[in-house]
């Protein structure tokens, strides 16, 4: 079953109207923080797309802000270590334009230069 994965700490799936996601027959998983994101990527099968918010209001034990950008970098490292995994389509639905630019740059560089 194809599934979409959306990382956002406050929005709901039906409120993200400015992005056209691929059809997954309504199968979409909303995760609210980096730990849920990592767990979902590791456990879900057939993730067709992932959509990232940048500002997650999540902090690690040292007080550092963990963002959607950090989750994207984790995803790229995960895919590097698991080449058998299908690369999902990636969207950035964040309203933070600098965060989106950073995430887009990282993702497209990774896609073009991954080894």
MIKE-340863 format. One record per residue (C-alpha): residue number from 1; residue in three letters; x, y, z. Coordinates in Angstrom, 1 decimal, always signed. Example, Ala and Ser with C-alpha at 12.3 -4.5 7.8 and 13.67 -1.06 7.14 Angstrom:
REM MIKE-340863
{node 1,'ala',{+12.3,-4.5,+7.8}}
{node 2,'ser',{+13.7,-1.1,+7.1}}
//
This chain:
REM MIKE-340863
{node 1,'unk',{+0.0,+0.0,+0.0}}
{node 2,'unk',{+1.5,+3.4,-1.0}}
{node 3,'unk',{+1.7,+5.9,+1.8}}
{node 4,'unk',{+2.6,+9.5,+2.2}}
{node 5,'unk',{+4.5,+10.8,+5.2}}
{node 6,'unk',{+4.1,+14.4,+6.4}}
{node 7,'unk',{+6.3,+15.9,+9.1}}
{node 8,'unk',{+4.7,+18.9,+10.8}}
{node 9,'unk',{+4.4,+19.8,+14.5}}
{node 10,'unk',{+1.1,+21.8,+14.2}}
{node 11,'unk',{-0.7,+21.5,+10.9}}
{node 12,'unk',{-3.1,+18.8,+9.9}}
{node 13,'unk',{-2.9,+17.0,+6.5}}
{node 14,'unk',{-6.1,+18.6,+5.1}}
{node 15,'unk',{-4.8,+22.1,+5.9}}
{node 16,'unk',{-1.7,+21.8,+3.6}}
{node 17,'unk',{-3.5,+23.0,+0.5}}
{node 18,'unk',{-0.6,+24.7,-1.3}}
{node 19,'unk',{+1.1,+21.4,-2.2}}
{node 20,'unk',{-0.3,+18.7,-4.6}}
{node 21,'unk',{+0.7,+15.4,-3.3}}
{node 22,'unk',{+0.6,+12.1,-5.3}}
{node 23,'unk',{-2.5,+10.0,-4.8}}
{node 24,'unk',{-2.1,+7.4,-2.1}}
{node 25,'unk',{-5.8,+6.6,-1.8}}
{node 26,'unk',{-5.9,+8.6,+1.5}}
{node 27,'unk',{-3.1,+6.6,+3.1}}
{node 28,'unk',{-1.0,+9.3,+4.7}}
{node 29,'unk',{+0.8,+9.4,+8.1}}
{node 30,'unk',{+1.3,+12.6,+10.0}}
{node 31,'unk',{+4.2,+12.7,+12.4}}
{node 32,'unk',{+4.8,+15.6,+14.8}}
{node 33,'unk',{+8.5,+15.3,+15.8}}
{node 34,'unk',{+11.8,+13.9,+14.7}}
{node 35,'unk',{+11.6,+10.7,+16.7}}
{node 36,'unk',{+8.2,+9.9,+15.2}}
{node 37,'unk',{+9.7,+10.7,+11.8}}
{node 38,'unk',{+12.7,+8.4,+12.2}}
{node 39,'unk',{+10.5,+5.6,+13.5}}
{node 40,'unk',{+8.0,+5.9,+10.6}}
{node 41,'unk',{+10.7,+5.9,+8.0}}
{node 42,'unk',{+12.3,+2.8,+9.5}}
{node 43,'unk',{+9.0,+0.9,+9.8}}
{node 44,'unk',{+6.6,+2.0,+7.0}}
{node 45,'unk',{+6.7,+0.1,+3.7}}
{node 46,'unk',{+6.2,+1.8,+0.3}}
{node 47,'unk',{+6.6,+5.5,+1.3}}
{node 48,'unk',{+5.8,+7.3,-1.9}}
{node 49,'unk',{+6.4,+10.8,-0.7}}
{node 50,'unk',{+7.6,+12.7,+2.3}}
{node 51,'unk',{+6.6,+16.4,+3.0}}
{node 52,'unk',{+8.7,+18.5,+5.4}}
{node 53,'unk',{+7.9,+21.4,+7.6}}
{node 54,'unk',{+11.1,+23.3,+8.7}}
{node 55,'unk',{+10.2,+24.7,+12.1}}
{node 56,'unk',{+9.2,+21.9,+14.5}}
{node 57,'unk',{+9.5,+23.4,+17.9}}
{node 58,'unk',{+11.5,+20.3,+19.1}}
{node 59,'unk',{+14.6,+20.5,+21.1}}
{node 60,'unk',{+17.2,+17.9,+22.0}}
{node 61,'unk',{+18.5,+17.3,+25.5}}
{node 62,'unk',{+21.2,+20.0,+25.0}}
{node 63,'unk',{+18.5,+22.5,+24.1}}
{node 64,'unk',{+19.4,+22.6,+20.4}}
{node 65,'unk',{+16.4,+23.2,+18.0}}
{node 66,'unk',{+15.9,+20.1,+15.8}}
{node 67,'unk',{+14.3,+21.1,+12.5}}
{node 68,'unk',{+12.8,+19.5,+9.4}}
{node 69,'unk',{+16.2,+20.2,+7.8}}
{node 70,'unk',{+17.9,+17.9,+10.4}}
{node 71,'unk',{+15.3,+15.3,+9.6}}
{node 72,'unk',{+16.0,+15.6,+5.9}}
{node 73,'unk',{+19.7,+15.2,+6.5}}
{node 74,'unk',{+19.0,+12.1,+8.5}}
{node 75,'unk',{+16.8,+10.7,+5.7}}
{node 76,'unk',{+19.7,+11.2,+3.2}}
{node 77,'unk',{+22.1,+9.4,+5.5}}
{node 78,'unk',{+19.5,+6.6,+6.0}}
{node 79,'unk',{+19.0,+6.2,+2.2}}
{node 80,'unk',{+22.8,+6.1,+1.7}}
{node 81,'unk',{+23.1,+3.3,+4.2}}
{node 82,'unk',{+20.0,+1.4,+2.8}}
{node 83,'unk',{+20.4,+1.6,-1.0}}
{node 84,'unk',{+17.7,-1.0,-1.4}}
{node 85,'unk',{+15.1,+1.5,-0.2}}
{node 86,'unk',{+13.1,+3.3,-2.8}}
{node 87,'unk',{+13.8,+7.1,-2.8}}
{node 88,'unk',{+10.5,+8.9,-2.1}}
{node 89,'unk',{+9.3,+12.0,-3.8}}
{node 90,'unk',{+10.1,+14.9,-1.4}}
{node 91,'unk',{+8.0,+18.1,-0.8}}
{node 92,'unk',{+8.7,+21.1,+1.4}}
{node 93,'unk',{+5.5,+22.6,+2.7}}
{node 94,'unk',{+7.1,+24.9,+5.3}}
{node 95,'unk',{+6.1,+28.6,+5.4}}
{node 96,'unk',{+9.8,+29.4,+6.3}}
{node 97,'unk',{+11.3,+30.5,+3.0}}
{node 98,'unk',{+14.9,+30.3,+4.2}}
{node 99,'unk',{+14.3,+26.9,+5.7}}
{node 100,'unk',{+12.7,+25.7,+2.4}}
{node 101,'unk',{+15.7,+27.0,+0.4}}
{node 102,'unk',{+18.1,+25.2,+2.6}}
{node 103,'unk',{+16.2,+22.0,+2.5}}
{node 104,'unk',{+15.7,+22.1,-1.3}}
{node 105,'unk',{+19.4,+22.8,-1.8}}
{node 106,'unk',{+20.4,+19.9,+0.4}}
{node 107,'unk',{+18.0,+17.5,-1.2}}
{node 108,'unk',{+18.8,+18.3,-4.8}}
{node 109,'unk',{+22.5,+18.3,-4.1}}
{node 110,'unk',{+22.1,+14.9,-2.4}}
{node 111,'unk',{+20.1,+13.6,-5.4}}
{node 112,'unk',{+22.7,+14.8,-7.9}}
{node 113,'unk',{+25.8,+13.7,-6.1}}
{node 114,'unk',{+24.9,+10.7,-4.0}}
{node 115,'unk',{+27.3,+7.8,-4.5}}
//
